[in-house]
Amino acid sequence: EPPAWAPGPAQAAALLEEAADLLVLHRDFAAAVERCEAGCDSLGPGPGPGHERCLFLTSFAEVKCSLCVVGIQALAEMNRWREVLSWVLQYYHAPEHLPPKVLELCILLYSKVREPQVMLEVGSSWLRDPANRSLPEYGSLLELYLLHVLLPLGRFEGAEELVRGCDVFDSEQQLAFLGTICESRCQWTQQEETRSAAEEQQDPGTETVLGALSQKLLTMLTLLRRALRSMSNHFYLLPYKKMLLATFLLYLVVVRLDPASPTSLPFIYKLVQLFRQAWAAVLSPIHRPPIRD
């Protein structure tokens, strides 16, 4: 007969089953996360990975790991991937204590959302911990960390150091990984050169556009200056004094003089002639000489 379940692991296993149903069947991701949190809280600190296994289901550590796996998937479905790492670490407290499956999911998740730098220190701490080197998943996790974290971030020296210092790989595997690192470095260098060349080509283009705009602006200013000069020359030729005199006399006629008075008729007649001469001078072409008295 299998050993009896303690209240904590039994409750956690039941919550795990509920969380899995909510995630897969009902797609109620928020409720699934709540069940996972309740299950992890019911386990407490608990025993480590060496706890005795149960014949039916899983051990204490595997129940906790499965709860975290379901919780990670539910958080990712709700687009709350930024919370995943902190959510997991609240139950394992240190990166090197993460189960291999949880670490694998975190690396793949943050690589998919193009945030591999989040796992840079976490993965390094886990891989450098002596207790994890004896795990059967160590080699696959090192490869995953290499391909999805170090190389996308351009950490080639760190990748080479990690591969050379790894004693779980034989010489052939080390050479293969070093070749992958070298190839990735070459691709990175080519991309940087292409990007620099594109930026250098963009600068002359920008200068050309700015030069064309400056030339157009200069042309417009030149035309505007010529137009203003022509207008000023035209205004200089106008008989301003006669215009002012005619305006003043017209003011006298309208405001001060009495048109019905016989003494004012000769004056009004001369004033009309003067006003006509001034008006003809204003409307004449520029080259026409001004009217002389």
VOPAGU-2260 file (C-alpha; in pm, 1 decimal, decimal comma):
REM VOPAGU-2260
SITE   aa  ch    i         X         Y         Z
SITE  GLU   A    0       0,0       0,0       0,0
SITE  PRO   A    1     121,1     351,3     -66,0
SITE  PRO   A    2     209,1     562,1     232,7
SITE  ALA   A    3     -59,5     790,7     364,7
SITE  TRP   A    4     -56,6    1149,1     246,5
SITE  ALA   A    5      10,0    1423,0     496,0
SITE  PRO   A    6    -259,0    1693,4     509,6
SITE  GLY   A    7     -37,0    1948,9     336,2
SITE  PRO   A    8      70,1    1742,0      33,4
SITE  ALA   A    9    -275,4    1588,5      -2,2
SITE  GLN   A   10    -439,3    1930,6     -10,9
SITE  ALA   A   11    -174,3    2059,4    -251,9
SITE  ALA   A   12    -231,0    1763,8    -485,9
SITE  ALA   A   13    -604,7    1831,0    -489,6
SITE  LEU   A   14    -544,1    2199,4    -562,5
SITE  LEU   A   15    -302,1    2102,8    -838,7
SITE  GLU   A   16    -570,6    1895,0   -1005,9
SITE  GLU   A   17    -819,3    2181,2    -980,9
SITE  ALA   A   18    -566,6    2428,9   -1119,9
SITE  ALA   A   19    -488,1    2202,9   -1415,5
SITE  ASP   A   20    -859,4    2168,6   -1497,0
SITE  LEU   A   21    -909,6    2543,4   -1474,2
SITE  LEU   A   22    -611,4    2604,1   -1701,3
SITE  VAL   A   23    -680,9    2345,5   -1970,2
SITE  LEU   A   24   -1057,4    2285,8   -1967,5
SITE  HIS   A   25   -1215,1    2606,7   -1838,6
SITE  ARG   A   26    -935,1    2844,7   -1934,2
SITE  ASP   A   27    -994,3    3041,6   -1616,9
SITE  PHE   A   28    -635,3    3152,4   -1573,7
SITE  ALA   A   29    -683,4    3380,1   -1274,3
SITE  ALA   A   30    -855,8    3104,8   -1078,1
SITE  ALA   A   31    -581,1    2862,1   -1178,5
SITE  VAL   A   32    -316,4    3096,1   -1035,3
SITE  GLU   A   33    -514,5    3125,1    -712,7
SITE  ARG   A   34    -526,5    2744,5    -677,9
SITE  CYS   A   35    -153,2    2720,6    -740,9
SITE  GLU   A   36     -77,5    2982,8    -478,9
SITE  ALA   A   37    -303,6    2811,0    -227,7
SITE  GLY   A   38    -134,8    2478,1    -299,4
SITE  CYS   A   39     216,0    2617,8    -255,3
SITE  ASP   A   40     113,9    2791,8      66,6
SITE  SER   A   41     -30,7    2468,3     202,2
SITE  LEU   A   42     300,5    2291,4     147,9
SITE  GLY   A   43     502,3    2533,9     354,2
SITE  PRO   A   44     882,7    2504,7     353,0
SITE  GLY   A   45     858,2    2124,7     331,3
SITE  PRO   A   46    1135,4    1875,8     262,8
SITE  GLY   A   47    1392,5    1906,2     -11,8
SITE  PRO   A   48    1428,7    1711,4    -338,2
SITE  GLY   A   49    1533,6    1395,9    -153,2
SITE  HIS   A   50    1189,1    1335,1       0,5
SITE  GLU   A   51    1053,5     980,2     -28,4
SITE  ARG   A   52     840,3     928,8    -337,9
SITE  CYS   A   53     482,2     813,9    -333,8
SITE  LEU   A   54     372,8     513,9    -544,6
SITE  PHE   A   55      68,8     691,3    -683,5
SITE  LEU   A   56     137,4    1048,1    -765,5
SITE  THR   A   57     447,8    1246,5    -694,7
SITE  SER   A   58     666,9    1356,5    -412,7
SITE  PHE   A   59     639,5    1673,2    -211,6
SITE  ALA   A   60     891,7    1856,1    -431,5
SITE  GLU   A   61     726,8    1744,5    -754,2
SITE  VAL   A   62     383,9    1860,4    -639,3
SITE  LYS   A   63     529,1    2202,1    -564,7
SITE  CYS   A   64     710,6    2206,5    -898,5
SITE  SER   A   65     392,5    2107,7   -1084,2
SITE  LEU   A   66     197,2    2382,8    -910,1
SITE  CYS   A   67     458,4    2636,1   -1022,7
SITE  VAL   A   68     453,4    2502,7   -1378,8
SITE  VAL   A   69      75,1    2543,1   -1400,1
SITE  GLY   A   70     102,0    2887,5   -1242,0
SITE  ILE   A   71     365,6    2997,5   -1494,4
SITE  GLN   A   72     147,7    2889,0   -1785,0
SITE  ALA   A   73    -156,7    3066,2   -1640,6
SITE  LEU   A   74      35,2    3390,0   -1584,8
SITE  ALA   A   75     172,4    3374,6   -1938,1
SITE  GLU   A   76    -178,8    3325,6   -2078,0
SITE  MET   A   77    -288,3    3643,4   -1898,4
SITE  ASN   A   78      12,5    3829,5   -2043,4
SITE  ARG   A   79     153,3    3870,8   -1693,1
SITE  TRP   A   80     487,8    3723,4   -1789,1
SITE  ARG   A   81     676,5    4001,9   -1611,5
SITE  GLU   A   82     555,3    3861,3   -1279,9
SITE  VAL   A   83     661,1    3503,1   -1347,0
SITE  LEU   A   84    1014,8    3508,4   -1207,6
SITE  SER   A   85     928,5    3697,3    -889,6
SITE  TRP   A   86     620,2    3479,5    -843,7
SITE  VAL   A   87     828,7    3161,3    -861,2
SITE  LEU   A   88    1109,6    3291,0    -641,2
SITE  GLN   A   89     869,2    3365,9    -358,4
SITE  TYR   A   90     827,9    2989,0    -318,4
SITE  TYR   A   91    1189,8    2883,6    -383,9
SITE  HIS   A   92    1362,7    3194,1    -239,9
SITE  ALA   A   93    1690,9    3149,9    -435,7
SITE  PRO   A   94    1759,1    3094,2    -809,1
SITE  GLU   A   95    1981,4    2790,7    -748,1
SITE  HIS   A   96    1691,4    2613,8    -572,4
SITE  LEU   A   97    1462,5    2627,3    -875,9
SITE  PRO   A   98    1363,1    2287,8   -1016,7
SITE  PRO   A   99    1502,1    2217,8   -1365,1
SITE  LYS   A  100    1155,1    2219,5   -1522,0
SITE  VAL   A  101    1071,1    2558,4   -1372,7
SITE  LEU   A  102    1402,9    2706,4   -1484,3
SITE  GLU   A  103    1350,5    2569,1   -1834,5
SITE  LEU   A  104    1005,2    2724,7   -1862,2
SITE  CYS   A  105    1133,6    3061,2   -1738,5
SITE  ILE   A  106    1419,7    3065,0   -1990,5
SITE  LEU   A  107    1188,8    2975,6   -2279,2
SITE  LEU   A  108     925,0    3227,1   -2170,7
SITE  TYR   A  109    1157,2    3525,9   -2140,6
SITE  SER   A  110    1332,4    3427,9   -2461,4
SITE  LYS   A  111     998,6    3421,5   -2643,0
SITE  VAL   A  112     907,3    3770,5   -2523,9
SITE  ARG   A  113    1258,8    3891,0   -2616,9
SITE  GLU   A  114    1365,9    3968,1   -2262,0
SITE  PRO   A  115    1648,9    3715,2   -2214,3
SITE  GLN   A  116    1841,4    3950,2   -1985,5
SITE  VAL   A  117    1590,5    3873,4   -1710,1
SITE  MET   A  118    1731,1    3520,5   -1685,7
SITE  LEU   A  119    2098,0    3618,0   -1712,4
SITE  GLU   A  120    2184,2    3619,3   -1341,7
SITE  VAL   A  121    1926,2    3356,5   -1248,1
SITE  GLY   A  122    2058,3    3103,4   -1497,1
SITE  SER   A  123    2419,0    3176,7   -1408,0
SITE  SER   A  124    2352,3    3121,8   -1036,5
SITE  TRP   A  125    2173,9    2794,2   -1104,5
SITE  LEU   A  126    2442,1    2656,3   -1338,0
SITE  ARG   A  127    2731,2    2750,6   -1109,2
SITE  ASP   A  128    2577,1    2587,0    -804,5
SITE  PRO   A  129    2767,3    2261,0    -728,8
SITE  ALA   A  130    2452,1    2080,5    -614,8
SITE  ASN   A  131    2292,0    2119,8    -957,2
SITE  ARG   A  132    2584,9    1979,6   -1155,1
SITE  SER   A  133    2489,6    1624,2   -1064,0
SITE  LEU   A  134    2135,2    1658,2   -1197,2
SITE  PRO   A  135    2062,2    1475,0   -1524,9
SITE  GLU   A  136    1902,0    1790,0   -1668,5
SITE  TYR   A  137    2215,8    1999,4   -1616,4
SITE  GLY   A  138    2356,9    1955,6   -1967,7
SITE  SER   A  139    2030,4    2035,5   -2145,4
SITE  LEU   A  140    1973,7    2341,8   -1927,0
SITE  LEU   A  141    2325,3    2467,8   -1993,0
SITE  GLU   A  142    2263,8    2435,6   -2366,5
SITE  LEU   A  143    1928,3    2611,9   -2331,3
SITE  TYR   A  144    2086,7    2894,7   -2131,5
SITE  LEU   A  145    2364,2    2922,6   -2387,0
SITE  LEU   A  146    2137,8    2942,4   -2692,8
SITE  HIS   A  147    1851,3    3149,5   -2551,3
SITE  VAL   A  148    2024,7    3384,7   -2307,1
SITE  LEU   A  149    2400,0    3429,4   -2354,8
SITE  LEU   A  150    2426,4    3427,3   -2734,2
SITE  PRO   A  151    2125,5    3655,8   -2801,5
SITE  LEU   A  152    2278,0    3905,2   -2557,0
SITE  GLY   A  153    2623,2    3887,0   -2717,7
SITE  ARG   A  154    2788,8    3738,6   -2406,1
SITE  PHE   A  155    3035,8    3530,8   -2606,0
SITE  GLU   A  156    3322,5    3536,6   -2355,6
SITE  GLY   A  157    3093,9    3421,3   -2077,0
SITE  ALA   A  158    2956,4    3146,8   -2298,8
SITE  GLU   A  159    3304,3    3017,8   -2384,1
SITE  GLU   A  160    3406,4    3025,7   -2019,1
SITE  LEU   A  161    3095,1    2834,0   -1918,4
SITE  VAL   A  162    3146,7    2564,1   -2182,2
SITE  ARG   A  163    3516,1    2516,6   -2106,4
SITE  GLY   A  164    3449,0    2494,2   -1734,6
SITE  CYS   A  165    3170,3    2239,5   -1770,5
SITE  ASP   A  166    3280,2    1886,0   -1685,3
SITE  VAL   A  167    2957,4    1717,6   -1797,0
SITE  PHE   A  168    3051,7    1763,2   -2163,3
SITE  ASP   A  169    3310,0    1553,9   -2339,1
SITE  SER   A  170    3561,2    1705,2   -2580,2
SITE  GLU   A  171    3336,1    1656,9   -2880,9
SITE  GLN   A  172    3044,9    1834,7   -2719,8
SITE  GLN   A  173    3267,8    2117,8   -2605,6
SITE  LEU   A  174    3404,4    2165,2   -2957,5
SITE  ALA   A  175    3052,1    2165,9   -3097,2
SITE  PHE   A  176    2938,0    2430,8   -2850,4
SITE  LEU   A  177    3249,5    2641,7   -2909,5
SITE  GLY   A  178    3183,8    2623,7   -3283,3
SITE  THR   A  179    2827,7    2742,3   -3226,2
SITE  ILE   A  180    2956,8    3032,4   -3018,2
SITE  CYS   A  181    3208,7    3128,9   -3287,7
SITE  GLU   A  182    2941,1    3119,8   -3557,1
SITE  SER   A  183    2707,7    3331,5   -3348,1
SITE  ARG   A  184    2987,7    3582,0   -3285,6
SITE  CYS   A  185    3049,4    3615,7   -3661,4
SITE  GLN   A  186    2679,5    3672,7   -3726,4
SITE  TRP   A  187    2668,5    3931,9   -3448,7
SITE  THR   A  188    2967,8    4114,9   -3598,9
SITE  GLN   A  189    2812,7    4114,7   -3946,0
SITE  GLN   A  190    2488,2    4254,2   -3810,8
SITE  GLU   A  191    2675,0    4530,4   -3630,0
SITE  GLU   A  192    2866,5    4620,1   -3946,4
SITE  THR   A  193    2547,4    4621,2   -4151,9
SITE  ARG   A  194    2376,7    4843,6   -3896,9
SITE  SER   A  195    2670,7    5085,4   -3891,3
SITE  ALA   A  196    2680,9    5100,3   -4271,1
SITE  ALA   A  197    2308,8    5171,5   -4283,1
SITE  GLU   A  198    2349,3    5456,3   -4034,8
SITE  GLU   A  199    2638,0    5603,0   -4234,8
SITE  GLN   A  200    2432,7    5588,2   -4554,1
SITE  GLN   A  201    2142,0    5751,6   -4382,1
SITE  ASP   A  202    2344,3    6058,9   -4278,7
SITE  PRO   A  203    2439,1    6174,9   -4635,2
SITE  GLY   A  204    2080,6    6124,2   -4738,7
SITE  THR   A  205    1965,9    6344,6   -4458,6
SITE  GLU   A  206    2224,3    6607,0   -4551,9
SITE  THR   A  207    2106,3    6593,3   -4914,9
SITE  VAL   A  208    1745,9    6650,8   -4813,2
SITE  LEU   A  209    1843,8    6935,5   -4584,2
SITE  GLY   A  210    2058,0    7086,7   -4860,5
SITE  ALA   A  211    1769,0    7073,9   -5106,7
SITE  LEU   A  212    1535,7    7235,3   -4855,5
SITE  SER   A  213    1791,1    7508,1   -4785,8
SITE  GLN   A  214    1831,3    7576,2   -5157,5
SITE  LYS   A  215    1454,7    7604,4   -5203,5
SITE  LEU   A  216    1428,9    7838,3   -4906,9
SITE  LEU   A  217    1710,1    8054,5   -5042,2
SITE  THR   A  218    1539,0    8076,2   -5382,1
SITE  MET   A  219    1209,9    8178,2   -5223,3
SITE  LEU   A  220    1380,1    8445,9   -5015,8
SITE  THR   A  221    1554,4    8582,6   -5326,1
SITE  LEU   A  222    1224,8    8606,2   -5515,9
SITE  LEU   A  223    1059,1    8771,8   -5218,8
SITE  ARG   A  224    1337,5    9028,2   -5196,4
SITE  ARG   A  225    1303,1    9111,9   -5566,4
SITE  ALA   A  226     927,4    9151,5   -5532,3
SITE  LEU   A  227     965,7    9382,2   -5234,6
SITE  ARG   A  228    1228,6    9587,2   -5417,1
SITE  SER   A  229    1000,6    9622,9   -5720,4
SITE  MET   A  230     711,0    9731,6   -5502,3
SITE  SER   A  231     927,6    9983,4   -5319,9
SITE  ASN   A  232    1053,7   10128,6   -5649,9
SITE  HIS   A  233     695,8   10159,3   -5767,9
SITE  PHE   A  234     591,0   10339,9   -5452,7
SITE  TYR   A  235     886,9   10577,7   -5475,8
SITE  LEU   A  236     758,8   10702,5   -5815,4
SITE  LEU   A  237     414,7   10791,6   -5683,2
SITE  PRO   A  238     348,4   11166,2   -5624,3
SITE  TYR   A  239     291,2   11143,1   -5251,9
SITE  LYS   A  240     284,5   11516,9   -5198,8
SITE  LYS   A  241      11,4   11568,7   -5457,6
SITE  MET   A  242    -190,8   11284,1   -5313,3
SITE  LEU   A  243    -164,7   11427,6   -4964,9
SITE  LEU   A  244    -252,3   11774,5   -5091,8
SITE  ALA   A  245    -553,4   11644,4   -5283,0
SITE  THR   A  246    -673,7   11452,9   -4979,3
SITE  PHE   A  247    -639,6   11758,5   -4759,9
SITE  LEU   A  248    -822,4   11981,6   -5008,6
SITE  LEU   A  249   -1098,1   11723,3   -5044,7
SITE  TYR   A  250   -1133,8   11729,8   -4669,5
SITE  LEU   A  251   -1169,3   12108,3   -4683,3
SITE  VAL   A  252   -1434,5   12084,0   -4953,3
SITE  VAL   A  253   -1643,3   11822,8   -4781,6
SITE  VAL   A  254   -1606,4   11938,6   -4426,4
SITE  ARG   A  255   -1522,6   12309,1   -4431,0
SITE  LEU   A  256   -1657,4   12458,4   -4757,6
SITE  ASP   A  257   -2014,3   12513,7   -4853,9
SITE  PRO   A  258   -2071,7   12381,3   -5209,3
SITE  ALA   A  259   -2377,6   12604,7   -5249,3
SITE  SER   A  260   -2173,2   12919,3   -5201,2
SITE  PRO   A  261   -2082,0   13097,1   -5536,9
SITE  THR   A  262   -1736,8   13188,0   -5407,0
SITE  SER   A  263   -1640,7   12828,3   -5358,2
SITE  LEU   A  264   -1718,6   12705,4   -5713,5
SITE  PRO   A  265   -1382,9   12809,1   -5879,4
SITE  PHE   A  266   -1191,7   12656,3   -5594,4
SITE  ILE   A  267   -1387,7   12330,0   -5618,5
SITE  TYR   A  268   -1328,7   12316,2   -5995,0
SITE  LYS   A  269    -951,5   12352,3   -5954,8
SITE  LEU   A  270    -953,6   12097,1   -5675,7
SITE  VAL   A  271   -1129,4   11841,4   -5895,5
SITE  GLN   A  272    -872,3   11892,4   -6173,3
SITE  LEU   A  273    -586,4   11847,5   -5927,6
SITE  PHE   A  274    -739,7   11531,1   -5786,8
SITE  ARG   A  275    -783,8   11385,7   -6137,9
SITE  GLN   A  276    -418,7   11451,2   -6219,8
SITE  ALA   A  277    -304,6   11283,0   -5898,7
SITE  TRP   A  278    -530,1   10983,0   -5959,0
SITE  ALA   A  279    -399,4   10943,4   -6315,2
SITE  ALA   A  280     -44,2   10947,3   -6181,4
SITE  VAL   A  281    -123,6   10671,7   -5933,5
SITE  LEU   A  282    -279,0   10443,5   -6195,9
SITE  SER   A  283     -14,3   10505,5   -6461,5
SITE  PRO   A  284     260,2   10244,4   -6541,0
SITE  ILE   A  285     589,4   10260,9   -6357,3
SITE  HIS   A  286     787,5   10385,5   -6655,4
SITE  ARG   A  287     544,7   10668,6   -6722,7
SITE  PRO   A  288     685,0   11001,4   -6600,9
SITE  PRO   A  289     489,0   11172,7   -6327,7
SITE  ILE   A  290     247,3   11453,6   -6422,5
SITE  ARG   A  291     399,6   11793,0   -6397,4
SITE  ASP   A  292     213,4   12111,4   -6314,6
